[in-house]
Amino acid sequence: MKRLLAILAAALIAACAAVPTNVSLVAATKTVQAYVQVMDQALLRGRITPDQAAKASDRAKEARTAIADTHALLAGCKPPCDPQQILNKLQPTLFELERQMREAQGAKQ
């Protein structure tokens, strides 16, 4: 699972730095999917509480909303709009999800 996180982190950084915005949004979506999967597994293994899992679910929903909002902004982005600036606003949310994934995997080991 740690290897999956490392691959996702590398893909996220590379995708967000790339010009094609759809690739970046796909990477962001995959990060959220991995987050949900890791948190589900952490709950099943007793590494997080049901309350923590509920909060994780809320964070995943917020991240999905942020991705959808970013997609909408990018669809209307015409010069001099900078798509990279719009994409960069997603990074803190995605990095926080990745931090929480690592934390959930390391909890109660």
C-alpha positions in Angstrom: 0.0 0.0 0.0 2.9 2.3 0.7 4.1 1.8 -2.9 0.7 2.7 -4.2 0.8 6.0 -2.2 4.3 6.8 -3.6 3.1 6.1 -7.1 0.0 8.2 -6.6 2.0 11.0 -5.2 4.4 11.0 -8.1 1.6 10.8 -10.6 -0.2 13.6 -8.9 2.8 15.9 -9.0 3.6 15.0 -12.5 0.0 15.4 -13.7 -0.5 18.7 -12.0 2.7 20.0 -13.6 1.6 18.9 -17.1 -0.2 21.1 -19.5 -3.2 18.7 -20.3 -5.7 19.6 -17.7 -7.8 16.5 -18.1 -4.8 14.4 -17.1 -4.5 16.4 -13.9 -8.2 16.1 -13.1 -8.0 12.3 -13.7 -5.0 12.1 -11.3 -6.9 14.1 -8.7 -9.9 11.8 -9.0 -7.7 8.8 -8.6 -6.2 10.3 -5.5 -9.6 10.7 -4.0 -10.6 7.1 -5.0 -7.4 5.8 -3.3 -8.1 7.9 -0.2 -11.6 6.4 0.1 -10.2 2.9 -0.4 -7.5 3.3 2.2 -9.8 4.8 4.7 -12.4 2.0 4.2 -9.6 -0.5 4.8 -8.4 1.4 7.9 -11.9 1.3 9.3 -12.3 -2.4 8.6 -9.0 -3.1 10.3 -9.8 -0.9 13.3 -7.1 1.6 12.6 -9.7 4.5 12.5 -13.0 4.9 14.4 -16.4 5.1 12.7 -16.4 8.9 13.5 -13.0 9.3 11.8 -14.4 7.3 8.8 -17.4 9.6 8.6 -15.1 12.7 8.6 -13.0 11.0 5.9 -16.1 10.5 3.8 -17.0 14.2 4.2 -13.4 15.2 3.1 -13.7 12.9 0.1 -17.0 14.5 -0.9 -15.5 18.0 -0.5 -12.5 17.0 -2.6 -14.8 15.6 -5.3 -16.7 18.9 -5.3 -13.5 20.8 -5.6 -12.5 18.7 -8.6 -15.9 19.3 -10.2 -15.6 23.0 -9.5 -12.1 23.0 -11.0 -13.3 21.2 -14.1 -16.0 23.8 -14.5 -13.6 26.7 -14.1 -11.2 25.1 -16.6 -14.0 24.6 -19.2 -14.5 28.4 -19.2 -10.8 29.3 -19.0 -9.9 31.4 -22.0 -6.7 33.5 -22.4 -5.5 35.3 -20.4 -6.8 32.7 -17.9 -4.0 30.4 -16.7 -5.3 26.8 -16.3 -2.2 25.9 -14.2 -3.2 28.4 -11.6 -6.6 26.9 -11.4 -5.2 23.4 -11.1 -2.6 24.5 -8.4 -5.5 25.4 -6.1 -6.4 21.7 -5.9 -3.0 20.6 -4.7 -3.4 21.5 -1.0 -6.6 19.5 -0.8 -5.0 16.5 -2.5 -1.8 16.6 -0.5 -3.9 16.7 2.7 -5.8 13.5 1.6 -2.4 11.8 0.9 -1.1 12.8 4.4 -4.2 11.4 6.0 -3.9 8.2 4.0 -0.3 7.7 5.3 -1.5 8.5 8.8 -4.4 6.0 8.6 -2.0 3.3 7.4 0.4 3.9 10.2 -2.1 4.2 13.0 -2.4 1.4 15.5 0.3 -0.8 13.9 
